[in-house]
Each structure stands twice: as C-alpha cells, then as structure tokens.
C-alpha cells in the first residue's frame, strides 16, 4: 500500500533558503489560499567542515533531507549579491548551486529572488536589516521565539517572498467600489484585531 499525499489546489508547501558557506538558513511554510503558517525554520551549520567540498556535500544532503521529510512543492532561494571578494562570491555561488541542484534532484520548481526584493516583500523596504525582517516574520507567522541565528529567518523570508509574489489577487472583473470588491472577494479580507 502506498501513501499518496493529496492537496487542494490552493495549498502548497514552500521551502525558502538563504545560501551561505558558514551558515545556511532555511524555512518552510504551508500556504492555504491567502494564509501562510510556519512549519519549521533553522540553519545548516557548516562551520565544522574545513574542506569546502565537504560543505557542499553536507548542503546537498541536508537540503534533500528536508525535501524528503517535508515534501515541499516549490523552492525559493535568495540570489547571491555582488561583493568585492571574488573568492567569497565563488564559494557562495557554489553553495547556492548545490542547494538548487538538491531541489532539482527532487523535481522541485526553483524560484530565485534578489535580497532587496525579499526584504521589500516582507518589510516594504529594500534596505531593511535582518532584525527588521525577523521581527515582521515573527508577527506575521506568530512565531513565539525567534532563533538566535537570523539566517534562519532569512531563509523563511525567501519562502514568504515567493508566497507573496505568486499569491497575487486575480481580478474577477471590474469593481465599482471597495464595497463591491469586498462583496466579490470575501476570502481576501482578513479582520485584524488588537
């Protein structure tokens, strides 16, 4: 007997990754329509590996392990930013490439977002700090306690950015007023208390 996971069309799991060569952050969210909830977030600590190639192997194994455990539907990853240290950029690009290869090995669609785009989608500011991103994610996803390493929330931010980019409202026609829009889109409206 095989277990088949069935999902409604508007439900999906998104794995977000913040690539790194010392610490790689990740976060998984489950989405249902216009709502997202946290599944897990954490980091892959690569400090114990002196050899860069062993780091890459570990990244591949951990990312495929997360995919096999949580069965995400899509992978969102932060694009490397351009820095002055060419060697660091090369190593970061390799780490990102291995994480992408892990997703591809499990037939996941891959989506890449610039760091500025991710920050903008979470905070409304492209130059927001890690702390600002983390605090907004804590509020949005009702996270009780933030992790000590904010690379985890950076990975989570990539997943949320993808959710926001792919969950835009679909126009159902012309609207005469906000009241008309609300009447035609009751599922898009959320009451905020407190």
C-alpha positions in Angstrom: 0.0 0.0 0.0 1.4 3.4 -0.9 0.7 6.6 0.8 -0.4 9.4 -1.6 -0.5 12.9 -0.3 -3.4 14.8 -1.7 -3.7 18.5 -1.5 -6.2 21.1 -2.6 -5.1 23.2 -5.5 -4.6 26.3 -3.4 -2.5 24.6 -0.8 1.3 24.2 -1.0 4.5 24.0 1.0 7.3 26.3 0.2 11.0 25.8 1.2 12.9 29.0 1.4 16.7 29.1 1.5 19.3 31.7 2.4 22.5 30.3 1.0 25.7 30.5 2.9 29.1 28.9 3.2 29.3 29.1 7.0 25.6 29.1 7.9 22.7 28.3 5.5 19.3 29.3 6.7 16.0 27.6 5.7 12.3 28.0 6.5 9.3 26.0 5.4 5.8 27.4 5.2 2.4 25.9 4.4 0.0 28.1 2.5 -3.7 27.8 2.1 -5.3 30.4 -0.1 -4.2 33.8 1.3 -2.8 32.4 4.6 0.7 31.1 5.4 1.8 29.2 8.5 5.2 28.2 9.7 6.2 24.6 9.5 9.8 24.8 10.6 12.9 27.1 10.4 16.5 26.5 11.2 20.1 26.6 10.0 22.6 24.2 8.5 25.8 24.9 10.4 28.8 24.4 8.1 31.5 25.7 10.5 32.7 22.2 11.4 33.8 21.5 7.9 37.3 22.7 6.9 37.0 21.4 3.3 34.8 23.5 1.0 33.8 20.4 -0.9 32.6 18.6 2.2 30.5 21.7 3.0 28.9 21.3 -0.4 28.2 17.6 0.1 26.6 18.4 3.5 24.4 21.1 2.0 23.2 18.7 -0.7 22.4 16.0 1.9 20.6 18.3 4.3 18.5 20.1 1.6 17.5 16.7 0.1 16.7 15.5 3.6 14.4 18.5 4.3 12.7 17.9 0.9 12.2 14.2 1.7 10.9 15.0 5.2 8.5 17.9 4.4 7.7 17.3 0.7 7.7 21.0 -0.4 6.0 21.9 -3.7 8.4 24.7 -4.5 11.9 26.0 -3.5 12.6 29.8 -3.2 16.2 30.8 -2.8 18.0 34.1 -2.3 20.2 35.1 -5.2 23.8 35.9 -4.3 24.6 39.6 -4.0 27.7 41.1 -5.7 30.6 41.7 -3.4 34.2 42.8 -3.8 35.7 39.5 -2.6 35.6 37.2 -5.7 36.6 34.1 -3.8 33.8 34.5 -1.3 31.3 35.1 -4.2 32.5 32.0 -6.0 32.0 29.9 -2.8 28.6 31.4 -2.1 27.6 30.7 -5.7 28.6 27.1 -5.4 26.6 26.7 -2.2 23.6 28.2 -3.9 24.1 26.0 -6.9 24.2 22.8 -4.7 21.0 23.8 -2.9 19.4 24.4 -6.3 20.7 21.0 -7.5 19.2 19.3 -4.4 15.8 20.8 -5.3 16.1 19.8 -8.9 17.1 16.3 -7.9 13.6 16.0 -6.3 11.9 17.8 -9.3 11.1 20.9 -7.4 10.4 24.2 -9.3 13.1 26.7 -8.3 12.5 30.4 -7.8 15.3 32.9 -7.2 14.8 36.3 -5.6 17.3 39.2 -5.1 18.0 40.1 -1.4 16.5 43.5 -1.9 13.3 42.0 -3.4 12.9 39.7 -0.4 13.3 42.5 2.1 10.9 44.7 0.2 8.2 42.0 0.1 8.4 41.4 3.9 9.1 44.9 5.3 8.3 47.3 2.4 11.9 48.5 2.4 14.6 47.0 0.3 17.4 48.0 2.7 15.8 46.6 5.9 18.0 44.9 8.4 18.0 41.2 9.3 16.4 42.2 12.6 13.6 44.1 11.0 12.8 41.2 8.7 12.9 38.8 11.6 10.5 40.9 13.7 8.0 41.2 11.0 8.1 37.5 10.2 7.6 36.8 14.0 4.5 38.9 13.9 3.1 37.7 10.6 3.6 34.0 11.3 3.0 34.2 15.1 6.5 32.8 15.9 6.8 32.5 19.7 10.6 32.9 19.9 13.0 34.0 17.2 16.0 31.8 16.6 19.4 33.0 17.8 20.7 32.8 14.2 18.8 35.2 11.9 20.0 33.3 8.8 17.0 31.0 9.6 14.6 33.9 9.3 16.3 35.0 6.1 15.5 31.6 4.7 12.0 31.9 5.9 11.8 35.4 4.3 12.7 33.8 0.9 9.7 31.4 1.3 7.3 34.3 2.3 8.6 36.4 -0.6 7.7 33.7 -3.0 4.3 33.2 -1.4 3.6 37.0 -1.8 4.9 37.0 -5.4 2.8 34.1 -6.5 -0.3 34.7 -4.5 -1.4 38.0 -6.0 -5.2 38.6 -6.3 -6.8 37.5 -9.5 -9.1 40.1 -11.0 -12.6 38.8 -11.2 -13.9 41.8 -13.2 -14.4 45.5 -12.8 -15.3 46.8 -9.4 -17.4 49.9 -8.8 -16.1 50.5 -5.3 -14.2 48.9 -2.4 -17.5 47.6 -1.1 -18.1 45.9 -4.4 -14.6 44.4 -4.3 -15.2 43.1 -0.8 -18.5 41.6 -1.7 -17.0 39.7 -4.7 -13.8 38.7 -2.8 -14.8 37.7 0.8 -11.9 35.3 1.1 -9.4 38.1 0.5 -10.4 40.1 3.6 -8.9 39.5 7.0 -10.0 41.1 10.2 -7.1 42.4 12.3 -7.7 42.6 16.0 -5.6 44.2 18.7 
